[in-house]
Amino acid sequence: MDRAMIAHFGLTTRFLDSVFHGRRDGGEAEWPPSPLRAFQALVAAAAATRRLEETYPALRWLERRAPPILIAPAGIISVKPGQAVIFY
């Protein structure tokens, strides 16, 4: 395999809602979503569609990559009593 061809990997995430409720350890609002959260979503989608076995090599490849550079739009934190959400 030509290593130059796999120098970059892009993943675009489209949320179903314009509000994100993710939290970091300690309860702090998280934006952008962590790479671990995105990876967990990919694994869950593969399992939900019963395609985990066929996607396993790709998931293992992705899991072994160096930490990514994240590019995301700015988020606006809105804090309501007992709730923090991020609008993007």
C-alpha positions as CSV (number, residue, x, y, z in Angstrom):
1,M,0.0,0.0,0.0
2,D,1.3,3.5,-0.9
3,R,1.7,5.3,2.4
4,A,1.3,8.7,0.7
5,M,-2.2,7.8,-0.2
6,I,-3.3,7.5,3.4
7,A,-1.5,10.6,4.8
8,H,-4.9,12.2,5.5
9,F,-8.2,11.0,6.7
10,G,-11.3,13.2,6.9
11,L,-14.4,12.5,8.9
12,T,-17.4,14.8,8.6
13,T,-20.1,14.5,11.3
14,R,-23.6,15.8,10.7
15,F,-25.7,16.1,13.8
16,L,-29.4,15.6,13.7
17,D,-30.0,18.6,16.0
18,S,-28.2,21.9,16.3
19,V,-27.5,21.3,20.0
20,F,-24.8,19.1,21.4
21,H,-24.9,17.8,25.0
22,G,-21.5,16.1,25.3
23,R,-19.5,16.4,28.5
24,R,-15.8,16.1,29.3
25,D,-14.7,14.3,32.4
26,G,-15.8,16.5,35.3
27,G,-19.0,17.6,33.6
28,E,-17.5,20.4,31.6
29,A,-19.2,21.1,28.2
30,E,-17.3,19.5,25.4
31,W,-16.8,21.1,22.0
32,P,-15.8,19.9,19.5
33,P,-16.7,16.3,20.3
34,S,-13.7,14.2,21.2
35,P,-12.1,11.8,18.7
36,L,-13.1,9.0,21.2
37,R,-16.7,10.0,21.0
38,A,-16.6,9.9,17.2
39,F,-14.9,6.5,17.2
40,Q,-17.5,5.2,19.6
41,A,-20.3,6.4,17.3
42,L,-18.7,4.6,14.3
43,V,-18.4,1.3,16.3
44,A,-22.0,1.7,17.5
45,A,-23.3,2.3,14.0
46,A,-21.4,-0.7,12.7
47,A,-22.8,-2.9,15.4
48,A,-26.4,-1.6,15.0
49,T,-26.3,-2.4,11.3
50,R,-24.8,-5.8,12.0
51,R,-21.7,-4.9,10.0
52,L,-19.1,-4.9,12.9
53,E,-17.3,-8.0,11.5
54,E,-16.8,-6.6,8.0
55,T,-15.8,-3.1,9.3
56,Y,-13.4,-4.4,11.9
57,P,-10.2,-4.0,9.9
58,A,-11.1,-0.4,9.1
59,L,-12.0,0.4,12.7
60,R,-8.7,-1.2,13.9
61,W,-6.8,0.9,11.4
62,L,-8.5,4.1,12.5
63,E,-8.0,3.2,16.2
64,R,-4.2,2.9,15.6
65,R,-3.8,6.4,14.1
66,A,-2.1,9.2,15.9
67,P,-4.3,11.7,17.7
68,P,-6.1,13.8,15.0
69,I,-6.2,17.5,14.3
70,L,-9.7,18.7,14.8
71,I,-11.4,21.4,12.7
72,A,-14.8,22.5,13.8
73,P,-17.0,25.6,13.8
74,A,-17.2,27.7,16.9
75,G,-19.6,26.6,19.5
76,I,-21.7,28.8,21.8
77,I,-22.1,27.5,25.3
78,S,-25.5,28.2,26.8
79,V,-25.9,27.4,30.5
80,K,-29.3,27.0,32.0
81,P,-29.8,25.9,35.5
82,G,-28.7,22.2,35.7
83,Q,-28.0,22.1,32.0
84,A,-25.2,23.2,29.6
85,V,-25.6,22.8,25.8
86,I,-23.5,23.9,22.9
87,F,-25.0,25.5,19.9
88,Y,-22.9,25.3,16.7
